[in-house]
Amino acid sequence: MTEESNLAEENKTPSETPFPEVTIADLPPRLVAATERMGWTELTPVQAKAIPYLMSGRDLMAQARTGSGKTGAFIMPIMELINTRQDNCQALILTPTRELARQVAQEAQDLAGPDGMRVVAVYGGVKYEGQLEAFRRGAHLVVGTPGRVLDHLMQRSLSLDNLKVLVFDEADRMLSMGFYPDMRRVQTYLPKKGLYSFMFSATFPERVKSLARQFLKEPAFLSLSAD
């Protein structure tokens, strides 16, 4: 049995059946409009399989490679869950690098368009002023590296009291780059209830599975690395 099969069995309940895949036509109107803005004519396999879990609020571990369309798979459900009438952080995406943080934030802005969702990317190597000003304007979605996110939490320039969604993007890379202590410290700022957590990783070795057990509640598992 492969590692992916073992992991799927570990996270499967006796009554659980896979969620059916979705197409663009199955999405809520605002998300259909987002795909039209992007020029997408169909969802990628990762999006078609993962979106139903994320839209239902089910914690999820997804094995998916870069370039698979995974960013859209978690951004679109976030768009549907966020209340843009509230000026607070409702979704947090942790990434291993500032380059990926910028890339994810840009795709989120492109998907949201005039939707009203405000996106802020936070990472080291740049001054704090621009990020602080963005927080003052109200950031619905924050995308950043664990270290800089933790800095803002410790300085109280960022609050996660109203957080609804937490995403780990490329979790295996975050661990290999030594971010585990910062991730655990970020965890102390998370709300105790009402939080959905999603973990995307190219691989799921034991250290990533251990991380998932610490942050996710009875997650489903999808192996999408071959898609």
C-alpha positions as a Python dict, from the first residue, in 0.01 Angstrom:
ca = {
    (1, 'M'): (0, 0, 0),
    (2, 'T'): (137, 344, -90),
    (3, 'E'): (195, 629, 154),
    (4, 'E'): (-102, 813, 0),
    (5, 'S'): (-329, 509, 45),
    (6, 'N'): (-220, 467, 406),
    (7, 'L'): (-286, 832, 479),
    (8, 'A'): (-627, 818, 315),
    (9, 'E'): (-721, 519, 530),
    (10, 'E'): (-600, 697, 845),
    (11, 'N'): (-833, 990, 776),
    (12, 'K'): (-1139, 798, 658),
    (13, 'T'): (-1441, 742, 880),
    (14, 'P'): (-1658, 430, 828),
    (15, 'S'): (-1954, 629, 690),
    (16, 'E'): (-1750, 869, 481),
    (17, 'T'): (-1793, 878, 105),
    (18, 'P'): (-1601, 1111, -127),
    (19, 'F'): (-1767, 1439, -215),
    (20, 'P'): (-1873, 1455, -581),
    (21, 'E'): (-1660, 1667, -809),
    (22, 'V'): (-1794, 2006, -919),
    (23, 'T'): (-1782, 2203, -1241),
    (24, 'I'): (-1789, 2579, -1292),
    (25, 'A'): (-2166, 2557, -1346),
    (26, 'D'): (-2206, 2414, -993),
    (27, 'L'): (-2039, 2713, -825),
    (28, 'P'): (-2221, 3008, -664),
    (29, 'P'): (-2273, 3306, -900),
    (30, 'R'): (-1992, 3519, -753),
    (31, 'L'): (-1744, 3236, -809),
    (32, 'V'): (-1869, 3175, -1162),
    (33, 'A'): (-1803, 3545, -1224),
    (34, 'A'): (-1453, 3503, -1078),
    (35, 'T'): (-1371, 3219, -1319),
    (36, 'E'): (-1494, 3435, -1606),
    (37, 'R'): (-1263, 3717, -1496),
    (38, 'M'): (-974, 3470, -1503),
    (39, 'G'): (-1072, 3334, -1842),
    (40, 'W'): (-1116, 2982, -1706),
    (41, 'T'): (-1341, 2752, -1907),
    (42, 'E'): (-1316, 2458, -1669),
    (43, 'L'): (-1183, 2374, -1325),
    (44, 'T'): (-858, 2184, -1281),
    (45, 'P'): (-885, 1835, -1124),
    (46, 'V'): (-756, 1974, -794),
    (47, 'Q'): (-1021, 2246, -792),
    (48, 'A'): (-1302, 2011, -896),
    (49, 'K'): (-1220, 1765, -616),
    (50, 'A'): (-1112, 1997, -332),
    (51, 'I'): (-1366, 2280, -358),
    (52, 'P'): (-1663, 2069, -235),
    (53, 'Y'): (-1476, 1984, 86),
    (54, 'L'): (-1367, 2342, 146),
    (55, 'M'): (-1712, 2485, 72),
    (56, 'S'): (-1864, 2242, 322),
    (57, 'G'): (-1623, 2352, 596),
    (58, 'R'): (-1458, 2011, 622),
    (59, 'D'): (-1094, 2023, 732),
    (60, 'L'): (-881, 1889, 448),
    (61, 'M'): (-533, 1755, 375),
    (62, 'A'): (-463, 1770, 2),
    (63, 'Q'): (-156, 1636, -171),
    (64, 'A'): (-113, 1864, -473),
    (65, 'R'): (182, 1997, -665),
    (66, 'T'): (262, 2355, -760),
    (67, 'G'): (95, 2440, -1091),
    (68, 'S'): (-204, 2215, -1025),
    (69, 'G'): (-448, 2501, -971),
    (70, 'K'): (-445, 2452, -595),
    (71, 'T'): (-440, 2826, -524),
    (72, 'G'): (-776, 2874, -692),
    (73, 'A'): (-902, 2566, -508),
    (74, 'F'): (-872, 2738, -171),
    (75, 'I'): (-916, 3103, -274),
    (76, 'M'): (-1263, 3053, -422),
    (77, 'P'): (-1412, 2894, -106),
    (78, 'I'): (-1248, 3171, 98),
    (79, 'M'): (-1425, 3429, -120),
    (80, 'E'): (-1757, 3264, -42),
    (81, 'L'): (-1693, 3243, 334),
    (82, 'I'): (-1569, 3599, 388),
    (83, 'N'): (-1810, 3875, 486),
    (84, 'T'): (-1674, 4188, 316),
    (85, 'R'): (-1899, 4411, 527),
    (86, 'Q'): (-1677, 4334, 825),
    (87, 'D'): (-1337, 4505, 838),
    (88, 'N'): (-1137, 4227, 1002),
    (89, 'C'): (-913, 3936, 909),
    (90, 'Q'): (-1128, 3633, 833),
    (91, 'A'): (-882, 3415, 640),
    (92, 'L'): (-510, 3349, 679),
    (93, 'I'): (-287, 3168, 430),
    (94, 'L'): (62, 3071, 548),
    (95, 'T'): (330, 3023, 281),
    (96, 'P'): (700, 2928, 300),
    (97, 'T'): (836, 3220, 94),
    (98, 'R'): (758, 3582, 21),
    (99, 'E'): (754, 3502, -351),
    (100, 'L'): (473, 3252, -299),
    (101, 'A'): (293, 3494, -65),
    (102, 'R'): (297, 3761, -337),
    (103, 'Q'): (184, 3511, -600),
    (104, 'V'): (-106, 3379, -391),
    (105, 'A'): (-215, 3729, -289),
    (106, 'Q'): (-212, 3843, -652),
    (107, 'E'): (-426, 3550, -764),
    (108, 'A'): (-667, 3620, -480),
    (109, 'Q'): (-697, 3984, -590),
    (110, 'D'): (-745, 3879, -952),
    (111, 'L'): (-1017, 3631, -859),
    (112, 'A'): (-1194, 3874, -628),
    (113, 'G'): (-1188, 4163, -875),
    (114, 'P'): (-1444, 4425, -764),
    (115, 'D'): (-1590, 4179, -514),
    (116, 'G'): (-1470, 4391, -220),
    (117, 'M'): (-1239, 4134, -60),
    (118, 'R'): (-925, 4314, 60),
    (119, 'V'): (-606, 4109, 41),
    (120, 'V'): (-275, 4185, 213),
    (121, 'A'): (56, 4002, 165),
    (122, 'V'): (297, 4014, 461),
    (123, 'Y'): (655, 3890, 460),
    (124, 'G'): (1003, 3983, 576),
    (125, 'G'): (1262, 4185, 391),
    (126, 'V'): (1039, 4492, 355),
    (127, 'K'): (940, 4772, 591),
    (128, 'Y'): (637, 4734, 814),
    (129, 'E'): (470, 5065, 725),
    (130, 'G'): (294, 4950, 409),
    (131, 'Q'): (164, 4636, 578),
    (132, 'L'): (45, 4832, 881),
    (133, 'E'): (-143, 5078, 661),
    (134, 'A'): (-310, 4788, 479),
    (135, 'F'): (-422, 4644, 813),
    (136, 'R'): (-564, 4982, 916),
    (137, 'R'): (-776, 4985, 600),
    (138, 'G'): (-909, 4643, 691),
    (139, 'A'): (-769, 4317, 552),
    (140, 'H'): (-1014, 4031, 497),
    (141, 'L'): (-749, 3788, 371),
    (142, 'V'): (-388, 3788, 492),
    (143, 'V'): (-126, 3588, 302),
    (144, 'G'): (218, 3563, 455),
    (145, 'T'): (518, 3380, 588),
    (146, 'P'): (486, 3244, 944),
    (147, 'G'): (760, 3467, 1085),
    (148, 'R'): (619, 3798, 964),
    (149, 'V'): (262, 3697, 1051),
    (150, 'L'): (382, 3616, 1402),
    (151, 'D'): (556, 3955, 1426),
    (152, 'H'): (229, 4134, 1350),
    (153, 'L'): (39, 3919, 1598),
    (154, 'M'): (290, 3994, 1873),
    (155, 'Q'): (275, 4366, 1795),
    (156, 'R'): (-106, 4347, 1794),
    (157, 'S'): (-122, 4503, 1449),
    (158, 'L'): (-304, 4187, 1336),
    (159, 'S'): (-584, 4007, 1518),
    (160, 'L'): (-714, 3660, 1436),
    (161, 'D'): (-1012, 3678, 1671),
    (162, 'N'): (-1255, 3665, 1376),
    (163, 'L'): (-1063, 3412, 1168),
    (164, 'K'): (-1277, 3161, 979),
    (165, 'V'): (-1026, 2989, 750),
    (166, 'L'): (-661, 2886, 795),
    (167, 'V'): (-465, 2750, 497),
    (168, 'F'): (-118, 2597, 493),
    (169, 'D'): (20, 2625, 140),
    (170, 'E'): (322, 2402, 68),
    (171, 'A'): (332, 2276, 426),
    (172, 'D'): (624, 2043, 358),
    (173, 'R'): (841, 2334, 245),
    (174, 'M'): (749, 2539, 553),
    (175, 'L'): (868, 2257, 777),
    (176, 'S'): (1188, 2199, 580),
    (177, 'M'): (1267, 2571, 608),
    (178, 'G'): (1240, 2562, 988),
    (179, 'F'): (910, 2745, 1036),
    (180, 'Y'): (760, 2492, 1277),
    (181, 'P'): (826, 2697, 1596),
    (182, 'D'): (666, 3006, 1441),
    (183, 'M'): (367, 2804, 1320),
    (184, 'R'): (310, 2670, 1670),
    (185, 'R'): (329, 3020, 1814),
    (186, 'V'): (82, 3147, 1554),
    (187, 'Q'): (-148, 2868, 1671),
    (188, 'T'): (-177, 3030, 2015),
    (189, 'Y'): (-351, 3329, 1850),
    (190, 'L'): (-613, 3121, 1667),
    (191, 'P'): (-977, 3119, 1780),
    (192, 'K'): (-1080, 2807, 1968),
    (193, 'K'): (-1403, 2753, 1774),
    (194, 'G'): (-1548, 2806, 1429),
    (195, 'L'): (-1219, 2768, 1238),
    (196, 'Y'): (-1179, 2561, 921),
    (197, 'S'): (-825, 2450, 836),
    (198, 'F'): (-687, 2327, 505),
    (199, 'M'): (-339, 2190, 436),
    (200, 'F'): (-188, 2163, 89),
    (201, 'S'): (146, 1988, 44),
    (202, 'A'): (336, 1821, -240),
    (203, 'T'): (433, 1539, -4),
    (204, 'F'): (297, 1405, 324),
    (205, 'P'): (588, 1252, 519),
    (206, 'E'): (537, 1181, 888),
    (207, 'R'): (640, 1532, 998),
    (208, 'V'): (368, 1687, 778),
    (209, 'K'): (110, 1436, 903),
    (210, 'S'): (211, 1528, 1259),
    (211, 'L'): (159, 1896, 1180),
    (212, 'A'): (-184, 1817, 1037),
    (213, 'R'): (-282, 1634, 1355),
    (214, 'Q'): (-192, 1943, 1557),
    (215, 'F'): (-389, 2193, 1347),
    (216, 'L'): (-670, 2004, 1169),
    (217, 'K'): (-980, 1834, 1313),
    (218, 'E'): (-1057, 1491, 1165),
    (219, 'P'): (-952, 1602, 816),
    (220, 'A'): (-1040, 1434, 491),
    (221, 'F'): (-748, 1345, 266),
    (222, 'L'): (-721, 1387, -110),
    (223, 'S'): (-423, 1265, -310),
    (224, 'L'): (-416, 1493, -613),
    (225, 'S'): (-46, 1484, -693),
    (226, 'A'): (-100, 1286, -1012),
    (227, 'D'): (-357, 1532, -1152),
}
